[in-house]
Amino acid sequence: MAIGNWTGVSEFILVSFSSLPTEIQSLLFLAFLIIYLVTLMGNSLIILVTLADPILHSPMYFFLRNLSFLEIGFNLVIVPKMLGTLLARDTTISFLGCATQMYFFFFFGVAECFLLATMAYDRYVAICSPLHYPVIMSKRTRIKLALASWFPGFPVATVQTMWLFSFPFCGTNKVNHFFCDSPPVLRLVCADTALFEIYAIIGTVLVVMTPCLLILCSYTRIAAAILRIPSAKGKHKAFSTCSSHLLVVSLFYVSSSLTYFRPKSNNSPESKKLLSLSYTVVTPMLNPIIYSLRNKEVKNSFSRTIHKALTLRKSIP
């Protein structure tokens, strides 16, 4: 319904990769489908194995289960719709669907930032205070830390999504992205968004930089503690306990920082789509692989779980 020069928008069109030839879109669909299935399977296996094996009931694997659950949710929010746009060429998304997708994108993104900081703190306690680790990271404490990691996503997602979708939209309803992210949707608004943009910038910096600083503080203390270990074997063992987390943190923060903190002159829609793919599609797939390949306990647990499953199957007549 038109109101003056404003248009009541009931749905949006996700431009996604529609500018590419049909053959390329088909190849992208196949590639993203494989990545999506590997992501769901890998993170589900991490959750199941760390729950099934008593050896992996330590705080580190409790937080790893939270991360895997978060990655599954993150993928479910973004990838199915993207696959639909590539396969069925169904690029439309309802007004409510767009708002819902944006809400959960913010929620899971913020939660991941703080959960990675919590995991860094866990590694700090394990390496710098190993004798007090079981007491400090008790079951009650780890649950509180997990809840504290998930909670910030609710107010950030609620305020930013409700505020953005309270603006009037006019002209085109084409979102030049493969999901409803804030910047491309904001471009469709026909109102003064200066205050919202200031809030969004401050909020993004706080949400990204606060956990990042906590991670840096934790790893500064960890590095100092490792350097004090006299033997090379001891140093390697201590570093190996946090190398997987450090790699996951690097992947997440490098890709997200390049996406949201690049100068606008260097931030074309197409380059942003490629960078967004790295932390919305690729990183969630790599996380379980990194923890599986670089963690001996997880690899051994996988082997034991598979062996038990095969033994149980053989015993069934």
N, C-alpha and C positions, 0 to 999 in steps of 0.2 A: 504494500500500500504506500502511495507517495504522499509525503507531507512536505509541501513546499519543494525545496531542492533535496530533501532527504528521502531515502527509500527504506521501508521496513524490510530487513533481510530475514528470510526464513531458512535459507541454506547458503552454504558457501561451496565454491568449486576449488578443489585442490589441484593446482597446476601440475604438481609432482614432476614426472619425467615425460609429460605428454609432448614436449617439443622434439623428443628423440624419435627416430624411425621405429616402426612397429617391431622389426626384427630385434633391435637393441632392447626394446622394452620387454620382449619375450625372454631374452637372455638374462636381463636384470631380474625378472620375476623368478626364473629358475635359481639364480644365484642367491637371491634374498630368501627364497623358500628353504633352500638347503641350510643357509645360515640360521634361519629362524628355528628350524627343526633341531639343528645341532645345539643351539642356545637352550631351547626348552629341555632337551634330553640331558645335556651336560649339567645344567643347574639343578634339574630334578634329581639326577644321580648324586650330586654333591649333598643335597638335602637328605636323601634316603640313606646314603652310606654313612654320613656323619651321625645320623640318628640311630642306625642299626648297630654300628660298631661301638662298644663301650669305651674303647681306647680313644675314640675321637669325641668324647663328651667333655673335653676341656673348654675353657672360655674362648680360645682362639677359633675353634670350630663352631661354637655357638654363634659367634659373630659372622663366620663364613656362611652359615645357614641363612642368617638374616640377609646377607648380601646376595646370595643366590635367589632367595625368595623375592627380593627387591628387583633383581635383574629380570626375572620372569614377568613380574608385573609391568616393568618398564617396557619390555618387548610386546606384551599383549596390548598395551595402549597404542603403540606406534605401528608395528609391523603388519597386522592383519589388514588394516585399512589401506596401507601402502600396497600390499599384494593385490588387493581388490582393484585399485586404480590401474595397476599394471596388467592384470589378467582380464578383467571384465570391462576395463575402461570406465568404471563407475567412479567418477571424480567428485561427485557431489557428497557433501556431508551436512547434516542438519545444523541449525544454529545451536541447539542444545548439545548435539553430538560433538561439535567443534569445541564448545565450552567445556564439556566433560573431558575430552581428550587433553585440552590444555591444562585443566585442573590436575589431572593425574600425572601429566608430564612434569609439572612443577613439583607436585608432591613427591614423586619418586626421585626426581633429580636432586631436590633439597635433602631428602632422607639419605641419599647415597653420599653426598658431601659430608654429612655429619657422621654417618656410619663408618666411612673411611678414616675419619679422625678418631673415632672410638677404637677402631682396630689398631691404629697407630699407638694409642695410649696403652692398649693391651700388650703390644709388643714391648713398649717402654718398661712396663711393670715386670714383664717376664724376663727381660735382659738385665735391667738395672736393679731389681729387687726380687731375684729368683726365689729366695727363701720365704719371702712374705707373699709371693704370688697367689698361692691358694687362698690365703686369708683376705687379701685385698680384692681379688677378683672372685669373690664368693658368688654363689648362685643368685642371691638377692641383688648383689651389686651389678652383675652382668645384665640382669633383667632391667634394672633401673637405667643402665647405660644404653641398652637397646631402645627402651621407650623414649629416652631423651634424644636419641638419634632420629627416631621416626617422627616425634612430635612437631619439630619446626616446620615440617612440610605442610601441616594443616593450615596454620595461619597465613603462611606465605602464599600457598596455592589459593586459598579462599579469597584473600584481599585482592591479589593481582587478577585473578580470573573474573571475580564479580565486578571489580572496578572497570576492567577493560570492556567487558560485555554490557556494561551499563551505558556506554557511549552510543550515539547514533551512527549508523553505517550508511554510506551513500555511494552512488556511482557503481563501479564494478564490485562484484562479490568474489573475485578470483584471488585466492591465497597462493602466492607464488612460493610454495613449499610442498613437501610431501606429508606434512602434518600441521596441525594448528599451533604453531609457535607464536609467541607474543609479537615480535617485530613485524612479520608479514601481515598479521591480522590488524595490527595497529595502523598500518598504512591505509587501511580501508575506512578508517574512522574520519568522519567529517565534523570535527569539533576541536577545541583547543585541548591538546593532550600534554602540554608542557609539564604540568604538575605530575601527571602519571609517569612521564618519561624520567623525570628526576627521581621519583620514588623507585621506578624499575631499575635505574642505574645504581642507586644507593643500595637497594635490596639485593641486587645481583652481586655487587662487590662484597657486601657483608656476608651473604650466604656462601660465596665461593672463597673469600679470603680468610674468614674466621676459622673454618675447618682447616684451610691450607696452612695457616700460621700455627695452629695446634699440632698439625702433622710435622711441620718443620721443627718445632720445639721438641717434640718427642724424638725425632730422628737425630737431632743435634745431641741430645742426651744419650741416645743409643750409640751413636758413633763414638762419643767420648768414652762410654763404658767398654765398647769393643776394643778400642785402642789400648785400654789398660790391661786387657787380657794378655798374659805373657806368651802363650803358645800360639803358633799359626793355626793349628788344628782347632783350638778353642775359638779363635777369631772367626774362622770359616764356619764353624757350627753355629755360633751366635748370629752371624750375618745371614746364614741360610734360613733361619727361622722367620726373618722379616723380608727376605728378598722378593717373595711372591707378592706380598702386600705392596711393597715399594714399586714394583713393576705395574701393578694394577692402578695404583694412585697416579703414576706418571702418565699412563695411557688416558685415564679419565680427565685429569686436569689439563694436560696439553691440548687435547682435542676440544674440550669445552671452552678453554681460555681463548684458543684461536678462533672459535666460533663467535663468542660474545664480546671479546675485548679487542678485536681488530678495528683499525680505523675504517670509517664508512667508505672512504674512497677505495679501499682494497677489499671491500666486503660485498662482492656481487652476489645476487641470489643463487647463481649456479655454484659458486665456490662455497657458499654457506651450506647448500644442500649436501655437497660432498663431505664437508667437515662434520655436519650433523649426522651423517651416516656412520661416522667413525665411533661416536659415543652412544648413539641410539641403537645401532645394529651390530657393529663389529665388536666393540668392547664387551658387551654382555656375553658374546660367544667366547671371547678369549679368556675371560676371567676363570671359568671352571677348568679350562685347558691349562692355564698358567699354574693354578693351584694343584692340578693333578700331576703335571709333568715335573714341577719343581719341588714337590713335597713328597718325601719318601713315605710318610705315614699314610697319606691319602692313597698313594699307589698301592701300598701293601694292603690297605683296607679294601680297595677295589678288588684286589686279587682274592682276599679272603671271602668277600661277599659273593663273588662269582663262583668260587669253589663251593661255598655252602649251598648256593642255589642249584648248582649242577648235581651235587651230592643228594640234595633233597629230591630233585627231579628223578634221579635214578632209583631212589628208594621207593618212589610211588609206583605201584604195580600198574 
